[in-house]
Amino acid sequence: MTELDIGMTGLKDRIAAELAAVRERSLAYTDADDDVLTRQHSSLMSPLVWDLAHVGNYEELWVLREVGGIEPLRPEIDHLYDAFKYPRANRPSLPLLTPAEARKYISGVRGRVLDVLDRLDPADPDPLRAGGFVFGLVLQHEHQHDETMLATLQLSRRPGLVRDGELPPGGAPAADPEVHIPAGIFSMGTDTVAWAYDNERPAHRRHLPGFWIDRHPVTCGAYLRFVEDGGYRDPRWWLPQGWEWVERTGVDAPLFWTRDGDTWWRLRFGREEPVPPDEPVQHVSWYEADAYARWAGRRLPTEAEWEKACGGREYPWGDAGPADLAYRANLGHRAARPAPVGAYPKGASPYGVEQLVGDVWEWTDSWFQPYPGFRSFPYKEYSEVFFGETYRVLRGGSWATHPSAVRTTFRNWDLPIRRQIFAGFRCARSED
């Protein structure tokens, strides 16, 4: 066996192991009564059973049909699990597979997927096959839906459905709360990460003026000062669209926060607990993040500033990946909450910015737009149809994001009113 053969075998073994791990995760999040799985817990989300069958249908479309050339297994259900066919609010009324049928379907798909993997030649120049790209596509897709399932379970407000995980390490206050990033040119995006999405490509050079960025994400304690200072009642801090949203919805604190006398509480997977002052705030919209930044005399960083602060590596701590993740970042649902700020000094970027990856997705000031030279692959509906000035970019992943589904070049996006995602932010300011 040649070194090339050994490398290909190792890649396929890694893919098989990751396929098994992500499926174990999906089944764990749907290990609940049928009523929990078929109920719509929020009009923002699909029933959990839809997500479960959808990940299998996506695998069938891309691995079995596109790469394996296999005849469709259940073509009559394709339209039910097309994410663009029916809005989430309407999916409970569809003739969806039952939980038992969904589990049987995705198991049948997965068995055939492993057969396609066994026949895969990762050296094939076809872009879907090269380096096992199609498997990276479905792995990341399923992990993304697992995070969506966690958001749905949080919206259900039911206790006992999500494991609490381990306690994250303790934090430490920063002597210098801001980090200076000098002016200069850096490379944004990637041409080298094998499983990167089309919107992360191509790598291109950008020049940025110098700026300051928070060492850590904004904490619940800091955000609480904005709340108690009347931030939600003062239109000075809000863009017109954001103020209209505040008045229309009556929001006065992050999602899942309530006040009882002098104490603020949060609901976390059905558990009511005091708001932890040293954890990054989460479940805030872009409008809330932007208003806080204005109140604090700051602004949100652009996504270019955020990526430059990472230091030009696949992960802020280096390109080797998350082998020693427990000391670097809070990812993969090891804990079911953000870690206190300062908990991961070994995950700092070369500039000294901490917790850029994990804990909370971080809103940026940027619209979701294509990079110069963007080419859609493998389908327009992943990125291209969302470009414009409708969606804001988030970076960095959350505690619920799997390590294989995030990197410093990864771009998430959502509407500026969305709060059900595990999103927070950090602030920045231009050089004086």
Phi, psi and omega in degrees: 000128181283167177299325178296317178298318179297318179297319180293319178297318179297320178296316181292323176297318179297316179298316180299318179295320180289326175298318179295319183293317182291326178291323175301320179295313181300318181290328177294319181286346178247019176274077185209169178300152181303325180299321178295322185282329184263345180284146172267111185279341176201144178294346177285343190234156173280159167301146183303326181293333175294312179301319182298312180288327181299319181295326176289320179295322177296318175299318180297316182298313189269317183275309185285311185277307186290317184262319183276344181066026183271142178298144181304139179278315182223067183299337183288347180257358184306315184293331181293330186248017171279115186297343181260354186279315184231133176299154180303321183298336184264352188293330178298336182275356181278155177282069183288159171298145174290166177306317180295318179294322180296316179297319180294318181296310184291332176292318178296321176297314185298321177301318179287328176300318179294328175295318177296319178300319181299328181270354186294136168253101183297346178273357177302130182288348177303128187297334177285331183267327187303126179064016181070029186306318184297329178285323172298324179298310184285328177297310180296321179300315181292320177298324177296320178288331174297320176294323175298320177300318178298320177297321178295317179295325175295317179294336179293336180062019181264133177282159172084003183264340184232128178295144183282337180074188181276161175285134177290162178296160179288157181261182179209137179294148181269134176295322178241105185289344179242156176236136178270130176250116186289158176297153176153179181266140173218164179265121182253140182084190184212148168241359191244339180284116192300322185256018178294150180280167183299325183287350175273353187245159350276166171297141181208154185270135180230142173254132178234140169295163176295152180204167174249143179223147179300139176295324182232163171297158177295133184273166174299320180297317178293319181293326180298328178295323175296316180299311186285346175274006179084024183302327181278355180248005186240108184293349180300331187268356189246141167296154182307318180293323179292320179293322176299320179295317179299312182293324182287322186264339182074018180296144179218010180189168175303155177302138179078005173266140172221157181246134176231100185066238180265004185248134174261135180240156171231153176256123182231103182052048176081357179259127177267131184209154177301144177298122182281118188293336186261002175272150172302137177293143176223171184064043171243147178279171175297321180299320179293317179298316180295320180295317178300314182300318179295317178300322182277002182074027183233199176207169172280146176289151169288164179291332176294318177297317179301314183291322178297322179298341177285343174091011173079025180236164184297323170236154183303329183272354178147182183264358185287343179093182190270043180299322178250049190300326185302336180260358189245321189199158179260093183226166169072021178058037168293320171241152181262041183191162172292154175273152176304149179296143183088004183284342187229063179298333180285352176263010183293152174284170178302335178279345182099011177278132187248156176056039174287331179244130181093179181071286179220142166301143184245119175297140172242171181279000190266144167284156178278104184231155178287153173282158175302130181085011180303139173228127182291131177195136357269000177206147186295332187287350177287310185237309196302322184289347181262353182295148178139206180243052177241322185248139176262149183274138170243149182229156163097344181076170181234182176300337183269353183275134178283145181304330181284351183249022177206153177194175185291342179265353185292136182241119171256164180205152177197169177292147184291351177268352189286134180230352183285342178284160183276070190244140172224215182186168166228164183254165178216169171206153178283161176299143178296000000 
